[in-house]
Amino acid sequence: MRSLTFLSIILSLVLYGCEECGIDGEPTLKIIYPSQDTLSLKSIRVIGSSLPVPKEGIASYQQSRVITLPFNLNADSTTYIFEQQAKTDTLTVFYTKTVVNVSKKCGYVIDIVRPENNKEVESTFEDISVIYSPYYKNTKGIKSNGGEGMIVQIIRL
């Protein structure tokens, strides 16, 4: 019984000393693609990103209409090329990177925010909407996987 009490005390001290950092990835661009047009999307290329387009390819997004793409964190913009059946479109998103010091244990986190010059996108799509959503949310005690960053809704091709 005494060893069980000692073990309980040690375990509670270990768990009390753990800090939940929350972030477990990089900011991403979420693209909401028009549902009637997902079947025509053949491929997407990301210019300048060190991360590739997810291996699942376009097929897994045909029902959800949401495509998650990486940013080029070495620059303040990333260009995406959308190859469709009949045409090719480009989308360049602009952002400002900010560095947030989470804590000594967790270190620094890069966040994506709206650029000061308010130039958000350049695109060959007819109509799009852009939302900047914080990647890092300072919510103590609540695990946030992050991964927001920026949302672009393609309204009309």
N, C-alpha and C positions, 0 to 999 in steps of 0.2 A: 504494500500500500504506500509505503514511504517513497519507494522508487517511482511509483506512478505519479505521485504529487510532484516530485522533483522533475520528472520528465514533462509534466504539464507546464510547470513554471518555465522551463527552458524553451519549450515550444512556443509559449505565448510571447516570450522575449524576442525570439527569432522572427515571429510573424509581426510583432509590433514594430520591429526595426526595418521591415520591408517597405519600400516606397513604390507605389504604382505610378509609372511614368505615363502610361496611356497610349502614347504614339508608337505605332509599330510599322510604319511605312512612310511613303513620301506623299506630298500633295498630288492630286490627280485632276485631270479634266474629265468631267462627266458630260457626254454629249447625248442629248435626247433627240433621237432621229425620228422623222415622221413615220408612223406605222405603215402607211401604204407604200413607202419607198424602201423599206429595209431589204426587200428581196432583190432590188437592183444594185445594192452595194456589194461590190466584188472584193475590194481590199482597201486598207488604210495604211499609209506610211507616215511615220513621224520623222521630221527632219531635225537633226541635232540632239535627239534624246539618247541617253545611254541605255534606257530601258526599251525593249521592243514592245510592239503591240501584243496584247495577250495572245497566247498560243491557241486559245479556243477558237480564234478567228471570228469572222462575222456571223457564222451560223448560230452561235449561242445567243446572239443579241437580237435575232429576228423576232422573238416573242416579247422580250422585255423592252425593246426600243432604246435601251440605255447602253452606251459604249463608254468604257472607262479607259482613258489613255494617259500615258506618262507626259510630264513636262520636261523641257530641257532646263535643268536647274543651273546650267552654266551661263545662261543668257536671260534677258528680260522679255523674251518672246519665243514661241514655238510655232512651227508651221506643220500643218497636217494636210495630207493629200488624200482625197477620197476618190477612189476609182469606181465608177458606176458603169452600168451596161452601156449607156449612150454618151456619157460625158465624164470629165474629170473636174472636180471642184477643189479649191484650196481654202483653208481656214488658218489664219495667223492670229493667235491670241497674245495679248500684251499684258504684262503684270510686273509688279515690283516685289522683289523678295525681301522679307523682313526676317531677322534672326531674333528668336525669343529664347532667353535663358530660363529654362524650366526649373532647374535646381542643380545643386552640385552633383548629386547622384545621377540625374537623368541627362544633364548636359543641355545642349542647344537644339532647337527645332527651327527649320526653315518654314516660313509661312508665305502664302501667295496673297497679295492684296491688289486692289485697283491701282493702276498707275496714277501719279499725280497729274499728268497731262490729260487724263480721261480718255486716252486713245485705247479702246478695249480690244477691237478686232478689225481685221481686214479680211474680206471673204468674197468669193464668187457665188455664194449662196444668195438667193433673193432676199430672204428675211430671216434674221436670227435674233435671239434674245440672250443676254449675258447676265449671270448672277455670280458675284464673288462671295464665297462662303468661307468663313475662317476654318483653316485646317486644324489649328491648335486652339482648343477651348480650355481656358483656365478654370477647370471644374475639379476642385480637390475632392477626392474620394469617389469620383465617378469615372469609370474607365471609358475613355473615348478613343476609338481606333483611328480617329482622324480620317484622312483620305478625302476630305471634301475638296477644298481648293477653289475650283471654279466649275460652274455649270453653264453649258451653252445649249440652248434649245434651237434646233433648226426648224423653223416654222414652215418655210417654203423653199423648195429646192430651186 
